């Protein structure tokens, strides 16, 4: 707490006002890397976007350094996602920069429990857990987030509202094309399951009528009994690839993959090129379904 007070006094002494007043561009904060893609699609070159949680970091455990907090003082808008880490940052950021506009991009999004998926055919003793934060992995939900971003940018910078609205329309068309590509690749596997260590792909699975089978149970490594259930599922399903994310250990995934004679493949929920990444993931899931 004492370190935070000292940091606050130092930042206050430096002044504020954000980059918008000096450069003609809105200074935007986003929590995770894919959001930068969304803001830049809507804002074009009218905004400078800074990502708070860097690529490769675990959003649930990331701690900002005092030097990293300095960027908050120079920002106009922070677009939030409802991450648990954001709840601790909101009062801190507001104290550092009382003119910072904090905009939730998920007001129109229905968040579901992260534990809603388990091992198919098994009784999963869970209440579903906390809300699933991975709302950036569903094109349908990203469309809602893009609309919220556009609305906030238009209110903050009304002189360029026509540009933001035009860019939003182009981005929504990109999302529509992306959805069609993924449906074309995955619709033939409707109702099938894919195995992944961390349950980041639930909203993606929901949208494209797939079943996410997570190895991680309620945020923890699986027990020996749960490992046995997962191996049994893998041996009796068509899926012969186990997906892991760079942000998490792949030890359990490798053990399960070896037991079910499957491969381990990395798919990154925080990849910077959001559209290209979702196409890649769809292709990898299809390849997993097709593998003999």
C-alpha positions as a LaTeX table, in Angstrom:
\begin{tabular}{lrrr}
\hline
Residue & $x$ (\AA) & $y$ (\AA) & $z$ (\AA) \\
\hline
Unk1 & 0.00 & 0.00 & 0.00 \\
Unk2 & 2.83 & 2.41 & 0.90 \\
Unk3 & 4.51 & 1.75 & $-2.47$ \\
Unk4 & 1.25 & 2.55 & $-4.27$ \\
Unk5 & 0.86 & 5.88 & $-2.39$ \\
Unk6 & 4.41 & 6.89 & $-3.33$ \\
Unk7 & 3.74 & 5.93 & $-6.96$ \\
Unk8 & 0.51 & 7.94 & $-6.95$ \\
Unk9 & 2.27 & 11.06 & $-5.63$ \\
Unk10 & 5.01 & 10.76 & $-8.24$ \\
Unk11 & 2.50 & 10.41 & $-11.06$ \\
Unk12 & 0.36 & 13.25 & $-9.81$ \\
Unk13 & 3.42 & 15.49 & $-9.75$ \\
Unk14 & 4.07 & 14.68 & $-13.40$ \\
Unk15 & 0.65 & 16.05 & $-14.41$ \\
Unk16 & $-1.92$ & 14.34 & $-16.62$ \\
Unk17 & $-4.16$ & 15.23 & $-19.48$ \\
Unk18 & $-3.44$ & 12.23 & $-21.69$ \\
Unk19 & $-1.87$ & 12.07 & $-25.14$ \\
Unk20 & $-5.06$ & 13.26 & $-26.81$ \\
Unk21 & $-4.44$ & 16.90 & $-25.90$ \\
Unk22 & $-0.88$ & 17.01 & $-27.26$ \\
Unk23 & $-0.90$ & 14.67 & $-30.25$ \\
Unk24 & $-4.43$ & 14.89 & $-31.58$ \\
Unk25 & $-4.84$ & 11.16 & $-30.94$ \\
Unk26 & $-6.82$ & 9.42 & $-28.24$ \\
Unk27 & $-4.61$ & 7.53 & $-25.80$ \\
Unk28 & $-6.27$ & 4.17 & $-25.17$ \\
Unk29 & $-5.55$ & 1.41 & $-22.65$ \\
Unk30 & $-6.70$ & $-2.16$ & $-23.23$ \\
Unk31 & $-6.27$ & $-5.11$ & $-20.91$ \\
Unk32 & $-5.26$ & $-7.89$ & $-23.33$ \\
Unk33 & $-3.56$ & $-8.05$ & $-26.72$ \\
Unk34 & $-6.57$ & $-8.96$ & $-28.92$ \\
Unk35 & $-8.38$ & $-5.80$ & $-27.77$ \\
Unk36 & $-5.66$ & $-3.74$ & $-29.45$ \\
Unk37 & $-6.76$ & $-5.31$ & $-32.73$ \\
Unk38 & $-10.38$ & $-4.29$ & $-32.08$ \\
Unk39 & $-9.59$ & $-0.70$ & $-31.12$ \\
Unk40 & $-7.26$ & $-0.19$ & $-34.07$ \\
Unk41 & $-9.91$ & $-1.55$ & $-36.44$ \\
Unk42 & $-12.39$ & 1.06 & $-35.19$ \\
Unk43 & $-10.04$ & 3.97 & $-34.48$ \\
Unk44 & $-7.57$ & 3.53 & $-37.32$ \\
Unk45 & $-4.68$ & 5.96 & $-36.85$ \\
Unk46 & $-6.69$ & 8.25 & $-34.56$ \\
Unk47 & $-5.67$ & 6.39 & $-31.40$ \\
Unk48 & $-2.53$ & 5.20 & $-29.66$ \\
Unk49 & $-3.23$ & 1.85 & $-27.99$ \\
Unk50 & $-1.29$ & 0.43 & $-25.03$ \\
Unk51 & $-1.80$ & $-3.16$ & $-23.81$ \\
Unk52 & $-1.66$ & $-3.58$ & $-20.03$ \\
Unk53 & $-1.13$ & $-7.37$ & $-19.91$ \\
Unk54 & 1.66 & $-8.28$ & $-22.35$ \\
Unk55 & 1.64 & $-11.18$ & $-24.77$ \\
Unk56 & 2.62 & $-14.44$ & $-23.08$ \\
Unk57 & 1.48 & $-13.34$ & $-19.61$ \\
Unk58 & $-1.31$ & $-15.04$ & $-17.68$ \\
Unk59 & $-4.10$ & $-12.43$ & $-17.32$ \\
Unk60 & $-5.28$ & $-14.00$ & $-14.07$ \\
Unk61 & $-1.91$ & $-13.65$ & $-12.35$ \\
Unk62 & $-0.25$ & $-10.63$ & $-13.99$ \\
Unk63 & 1.04 & $-7.85$ & $-11.74$ \\
Unk64 & 1.91 & $-4.46$ & $-13.21$ \\
Unk65 & 5.20 & $-2.89$ & $-12.17$ \\
Unk66 & 5.31 & 0.71 & $-10.86$ \\
Unk67 & 6.94 & 1.78 & $-14.14$ \\
Unk68 & 4.18 & 0.02 & $-16.06$ \\
Unk69 & 1.56 & 1.95 & $-14.09$ \\
Unk70 & 2.98 & 5.24 & $-15.35$ \\
Unk71 & 1.19 & 4.90 & $-18.70$ \\
Unk72 & $-2.14$ & 5.19 & $-16.87$ \\
Unk73 & $-1.45$ & 8.85 & $-16.16$ \\
Unk74 & $-1.22$ & 9.62 & $-19.91$ \\
Unk75 & $-4.37$ & 7.83 & $-21.04$ \\
Unk76 & $-7.86$ & 8.99 & $-21.99$ \\
Unk77 & $-9.85$ & 5.73 & $-22.13$ \\
Unk78 & $-9.44$ & 2.24 & $-20.71$ \\
Unk79 & $-11.56$ & $-0.46$ & $-22.35$ \\
Unk80 & $-12.24$ & $-3.23$ & $-19.83$ \\
Unk81 & $-13.39$ & $-6.83$ & $-20.32$ \\
Unk82 & $-14.52$ & $-7.88$ & $-16.86$ \\
Unk83 & $-11.26$ & $-9.65$ & $-16.00$ \\
Unk84 & $-10.74$ & $-10.37$ & $-12.31$ \\
Unk85 & $-7.45$ & $-8.46$ & $-12.42$ \\
Unk86 & $-9.28$ & $-5.35$ & $-13.64$ \\
Unk87 & $-11.34$ & $-5.14$ & $-10.44$ \\
Unk88 & $-8.21$ & $-4.37$ & $-8.43$ \\
Unk89 & $-6.90$ & $-1.92$ & $-11.00$ \\
Unk90 & $-10.05$ & 0.20 & $-11.38$ \\
Unk91 & $-9.74$ & 2.13 & $-8.07$ \\
Unk92 & $-5.95$ & 2.42 & $-8.47$ \\
Unk93 & $-6.17$ & 3.77 & $-12.02$ \\
Unk94 & $-8.93$ & 6.20 & $-11.04$ \\
Unk95 & $-6.71$ & 7.55 & $-8.25$ \\
Unk96 & $-3.74$ & 7.95 & $-10.57$ \\
Unk97 & $-5.76$ & 9.64 & $-13.34$ \\
Unk98 & $-9.15$ & 11.01 & $-12.29$ \\
Unk99 & $-9.93$ & 11.99 & $-15.90$ \\
Unk100 & $-9.43$ & 8.44 & $-17.20$ \\
Unk101 & $-12.63$ & 7.17 & $-18.76$ \\
Unk102 & $-13.21$ & 3.52 & $-17.87$ \\
Unk103 & $-15.48$ & 1.85 & $-20.40$ \\
Unk104 & $-16.77$ & $-1.72$ & $-20.09$ \\
Unk105 & $-17.06$ & $-3.36$ & $-23.50$ \\
Unk106 & $-19.18$ & $-6.26$ & $-22.24$ \\
Unk107 & $-22.38$ & $-4.55$ & $-21.10$ \\
Unk108 & $-24.30$ & $-6.31$ & $-23.87$ \\
Unk109 & $-22.51$ & $-9.63$ & $-23.35$ \\
Unk110 & $-23.99$ & $-12.50$ & $-21.35$ \\
Unk111 & $-21.09$ & $-14.12$ & $-19.54$ \\
Unk112 & $-21.34$ & $-17.79$ & $-18.67$ \\
Unk113 & $-19.59$ & $-19.89$ & $-15.98$ \\
Unk114 & $-16.10$ & $-20.94$ & $-16.97$ \\
Unk115 & $-16.74$ & $-24.42$ & $-15.56$ \\
Unk116 & $-19.78$ & $-25.11$ & $-17.76$ \\
Unk117 & $-17.79$ & $-27.63$ & $-19.79$ \\
Unk118 & $-16.45$ & $-30.86$ & $-18.35$ \\
Unk119 & $-15.72$ & $-34.40$ & $-19.47$ \\
Unk120 & $-18.58$ & $-35.59$ & $-21.73$ \\
Unk121 & $-20.58$ & $-38.39$ & $-20.16$ \\
Unk122 & $-19.12$ & $-37.82$ & $-16.70$ \\
Unk123 & $-20.73$ & $-36.21$ & $-13.67$ \\
Unk124 & $-18.83$ & $-33.00$ & $-13.05$ \\
Unk125 & $-19.27$ & $-31.76$ & $-9.48$ \\
Unk126 & $-18.94$ & $-28.04$ & $-10.11$ \\
Unk127 & $-21.19$ & $-25.01$ & $-9.83$ \\
Unk128 & $-19.62$ & $-23.67$ & $-12.99$ \\
Unk129 & $-17.24$ & $-21.39$ & $-11.12$ \\
Unk130 & $-16.54$ & $-17.76$ & $-11.94$ \\
Unk131 & $-17.67$ & $-16.04$ & $-15.10$ \\
Unk132 & $-15.71$ & $-17.03$ & $-18.19$ \\
Unk133 & $-13.60$ & $-13.97$ & $-19.11$ \\
Unk134 & $-12.60$ & $-15.08$ & $-22.64$ \\
Unk135 & $-15.22$ & $-12.99$ & $-24.42$ \\
Unk136 & $-12.78$ & $-11.96$ & $-27.16$ \\
Unk137 & $-12.74$ & $-15.46$ & $-28.69$ \\
Unk138 & $-16.28$ & $-15.41$ & $-30.08$ \\
Unk139 & $-16.84$ & $-13.34$ & $-33.24$ \\
Unk140 & $-20.45$ & $-12.71$ & $-32.23$ \\
Unk141 & $-19.36$ & $-11.29$ & $-28.86$ \\
Unk142 & $-16.57$ & $-9.27$ & $-30.44$ \\
Unk143 & $-19.16$ & $-7.58$ & $-32.65$ \\
Unk144 & $-20.82$ & $-6.27$ & $-29.45$ \\
Unk145 & $-17.47$ & $-5.19$ & $-28.02$ \\
Unk146 & $-16.60$ & $-3.32$ & $-31.23$ \\
Unk147 & $-19.88$ & $-1.44$ & $-31.05$ \\
Unk148 & $-19.13$ & $-0.40$ & $-27.45$ \\
Unk149 & $-15.65$ & 0.75 & $-28.49$ \\
Unk150 & $-17.07$ & 2.81 & $-31.35$ \\
Unk151 & $-19.67$ & 4.45 & $-29.11$ \\
Unk152 & $-17.04$ & 5.49 & $-26.55$ \\
Unk153 & $-14.65$ & 6.83 & $-29.19$ \\
Unk154 & $-17.45$ & 8.86 & $-30.80$ \\
Unk155 & $-18.38$ & 10.37 & $-27.43$ \\
Unk156 & $-14.75$ & 11.16 & $-26.57$ \\
Unk157 & $-13.85$ & 12.53 & $-30.01$ \\
Unk158 & $-17.09$ & 13.62 & $-31.72$ \\
Unk159 & $-15.23$ & 15.45 & $-34.49$ \\
Unk160 & $-14.12$ & 12.07 & $-35.88$ \\
Unk161 & $-17.30$ & 10.14 & $-35.15$ \\
Unk162 & $-18.01$ & 9.61 & $-38.84$ \\
Unk163 & $-14.62$ & 7.93 & $-39.26$ \\
Unk164 & $-15.17$ & 5.67 & $-36.26$ \\
Unk165 & $-18.65$ & 4.69 & $-37.48$ \\
Unk166 & $-17.34$ & 3.93 & $-40.97$ \\
Unk167 & $-14.48$ & 1.85 & $-39.58$ \\
Unk168 & $-16.90$ & $-0.06$ & $-37.36$ \\
Unk169 & $-18.99$ & $-1.01$ & $-40.39$ \\
Unk170 & $-15.87$ & $-2.33$ & $-42.14$ \\
Unk171 & $-14.86$ & $-4.31$ & $-39.05$ \\
Unk172 & $-18.31$ & $-5.84$ & $-38.69$ \\
Unk173 & $-18.11$ & $-6.96$ & $-42.31$ \\
Unk174 & $-14.75$ & $-8.57$ & $-41.54$ \\
Unk175 & $-16.34$ & $-10.36$ & $-38.58$ \\
Unk176 & $-19.19$ & $-11.59$ & $-40.80$ \\
Unk177 & $-16.72$ & $-13.02$ & $-43.31$ \\
Unk178 & $-14.70$ & $-14.62$ & $-40.51$ \\
Unk179 & $-17.80$ & $-16.29$ & $-39.07$ \\
Unk180 & $-18.68$ & $-17.70$ & $-42.48$ \\
Unk181 & $-15.14$ & $-19.10$ & $-42.91$ \\
Unk182 & $-15.22$ & $-20.81$ & $-39.53$ \\
Unk183 & $-18.72$ & $-22.22$ & $-40.04$ \\
Unk184 & $-17.62$ & $-23.58$ & $-43.41$ \\
Unk185 & $-14.71$ & $-25.35$ & $-41.71$ \\
Unk186 & $-16.42$ & $-26.62$ & $-38.57$ \\
Unk187 & $-20.15$ & $-27.10$ & $-39.19$ \\
Unk188 & $-19.59$ & $-30.68$ & $-40.31$ \\
Unk189 & $-18.31$ & $-31.44$ & $-36.78$ \\
Unk190 & $-21.31$ & $-29.97$ & $-34.96$ \\
Unk191 & $-21.63$ & $-31.45$ & $-31.48$ \\
Unk192 & $-18.10$ & $-32.90$ & $-31.45$ \\
Unk193 & $-15.59$ & $-32.23$ & $-28.67$ \\
Unk194 & $-12.05$ & $-30.90$ & $-28.66$ \\
Unk195 & $-9.58$ & $-31.22$ & $-25.77$ \\
Unk196 & $-7.74$ & $-28.21$ & $-24.37$ \\
Unk197 & $-5.73$ & $-27.65$ & $-21.20$ \\
Unk198 & $-7.10$ & $-24.25$ & $-20.11$ \\
Unk199 & $-10.83$ & $-23.69$ & $-20.82$ \\
Unk200 & $-10.36$ & $-20.48$ & $-22.81$ \\
Unk201 & $-12.39$ & $-21.56$ & $-25.83$ \\
Unk202 & $-15.85$ & $-21.96$ & $-24.34$ \\
Unk203 & $-17.48$ & $-19.01$ & $-26.11$ \\
Unk204 & $-15.88$ & $-20.14$ & $-29.37$ \\
Unk205 & $-17.29$ & $-23.63$ & $-28.77$ \\
Unk206 & $-20.71$ & $-22.17$ & $-27.91$ \\
Unk207 & $-20.88$ & $-20.14$ & $-31.12$ \\
Unk208 & $-19.81$ & $-22.97$ & $-33.42$ \\
Unk209 & $-21.69$ & $-25.78$ & $-31.65$ \\
Unk210 & $-18.66$ & $-27.66$ & $-30.39$ \\
Unk211 & $-17.86$ & $-29.10$ & $-26.96$ \\
Unk212 & $-14.78$ & $-27.87$ & $-25.13$ \\
Unk213 & $-13.19$ & $-30.62$ & $-23.01$ \\
Unk214 & $-10.84$ & $-28.96$ & $-20.48$ \\
Unk215 & $-7.97$ & $-30.70$ & $-18.75$ \\
Unk216 & $-7.68$ & $-28.02$ & $-16.08$ \\
Unk217 & $-10.44$ & $-28.52$ & $-13.50$ \\
Unk218 & $-11.62$ & $-25.40$ & $-11.61$ \\
Unk219 & $-8.27$ & $-23.74$ & $-12.23$ \\
Unk220 & $-6.23$ & $-26.72$ & $-10.99$ \\
Unk221 & $-4.32$ & $-29.63$ & $-12.46$ \\
Unk222 & $-6.56$ & $-32.72$ & $-12.79$ \\
Unk223 & $-6.55$ & $-35.38$ & $-10.08$ \\
Unk224 & $-5.42$ & $-38.93$ & $-10.96$ \\
Unk225 & $-9.07$ & $-39.95$ & $-11.29$ \\
Unk226 & $-9.85$ & $-37.02$ & $-13.55$ \\
Unk227 & $-6.74$ & $-37.79$ & $-15.62$ \\
Unk228 & $-8.02$ & $-41.34$ & $-16.12$ \\
Unk229 & $-11.44$ & $-40.03$ & $-17.22$ \\
Unk230 & $-9.82$ & $-37.65$ & $-19.71$ \\
Unk231 & $-7.61$ & $-40.39$ & $-21.15$ \\
Unk232 & $-10.64$ & $-42.67$ & $-21.50$ \\
Unk233 & $-12.55$ & $-39.92$ & $-23.30$ \\
Unk234 & $-9.60$ & $-39.24$ & $-25.59$ \\
Unk235 & $-9.14$ & $-42.89$ & $-26.50$ \\
Unk236 & $-12.83$ & $-43.26$ & $-27.38$ \\
Unk237 & $-13.24$ & $-39.99$ & $-29.30$ \\
Unk238 & $-12.14$ & $-38.85$ & $-32.74$ \\
Unk239 & $-9.88$ & $-36.16$ & $-31.28$ \\
Unk240 & $-6.20$ & $-37.03$ & $-31.40$ \\
Unk241 & $-4.76$ & $-33.60$ & $-30.58$ \\
Unk242 & $-4.59$ & $-31.90$ & $-27.19$ \\
Unk243 & $-4.47$ & $-28.10$ & $-27.35$ \\
Unk244 & $-2.42$ & $-26.03$ & $-24.93$ \\
Unk245 & $-1.79$ & $-22.31$ & $-24.52$ \\
Unk246 & 1.63 & $-20.67$ & $-24.14$ \\
Unk247 & 0.46 & $-19.06$ & $-20.89$ \\
Unk248 & 0.09 & $-22.40$ & $-19.08$ \\
Unk249 & 2.13 & $-25.51$ & $-18.31$ \\
Unk250 & 1.65 & $-28.33$ & $-20.78$ \\
Unk251 & 2.82 & $-31.15$ & $-18.44$ \\
Unk252 & $-0.62$ & $-32.66$ & $-17.81$ \\
Unk253 & $-1.58$ & $-32.21$ & $-21.45$ \\
Unk254 & 1.55 & $-34.04$ & $-22.58$ \\
Unk255 & 0.86 & $-36.91$ & $-20.14$ \\
Unk256 & $-2.72$ & $-37.29$ & $-21.37$ \\
Unk257 & $-1.68$ & $-36.98$ & $-25.01$ \\
Unk258 & 0.92 & $-39.72$ & $-24.58$ \\
Unk259 & $-1.62$ & $-42.04$ & $-22.93$ \\
Unk260 & $-4.15$ & $-41.53$ & $-25.76$ \\
Unk261 & $-1.54$ & $-41.53$ & $-28.55$ \\
Unk262 & $-2.25$ & $-37.91$ & $-29.44$ \\
Unk263 & $-0.22$ & $-34.82$ & $-30.31$ \\
Unk264 & 0.11 & $-31.59$ & $-28.32$ \\
Unk265 & $-0.56$ & $-28.42$ & $-30.34$ \\
Unk266 & $-0.28$ & $-24.80$ & $-29.19$ \\
Unk267 & $-3.17$ & $-22.41$ & $-29.83$ \\
Unk268 & $-2.89$ & $-18.95$ & $-28.29$ \\
Unk269 & $-6.04$ & $-17.17$ & $-27.02$ \\
Unk270 & $-4.01$ & $-13.94$ & $-26.81$ \\
Unk271 & $-2.51$ & $-13.91$ & $-30.32$ \\
Unk272 & $-2.24$ & $-10.35$ & $-31.71$ \\
Unk273 & $-3.85$ & $-11.00$ & $-35.11$ \\
Unk274 & $-7.29$ & $-11.92$ & $-33.83$ \\
Unk275 & $-8.96$ & $-12.78$ & $-37.14$ \\
Unk276 & $-6.06$ & $-14.83$ & $-38.49$ \\
Unk277 & $-5.76$ & $-16.62$ & $-35.15$ \\
Unk278 & $-9.39$ & $-17.76$ & $-35.08$ \\
Unk279 & $-9.10$ & $-19.10$ & $-38.62$ \\
Unk280 & $-5.96$ & $-20.99$ & $-37.55$ \\
Unk281 & $-7.71$ & $-22.43$ & $-34.48$ \\
Unk282 & $-10.68$ & $-23.56$ & $-36.59$ \\
Unk283 & $-8.30$ & $-25.28$ & $-38.99$ \\
Unk284 & $-6.46$ & $-26.99$ & $-36.13$ \\
Unk285 & $-9.70$ & $-28.21$ & $-34.55$ \\
Unk286 & $-10.85$ & $-29.57$ & $-37.91$ \\
Unk287 & $-7.47$ & $-31.27$ & $-38.36$ \\
Unk288 & $-7.88$ & $-32.83$ & $-34.91$ \\
Unk289 & $-11.28$ & $-34.20$ & $-35.90$ \\
Unk290 & $-9.96$ & $-35.58$ & $-39.17$ \\
Unk291 & $-6.86$ & $-37.26$ & $-37.81$ \\
Unk292 & $-6.86$ & $-41.03$ & $-37.93$ \\
\hline
\end{tabular}
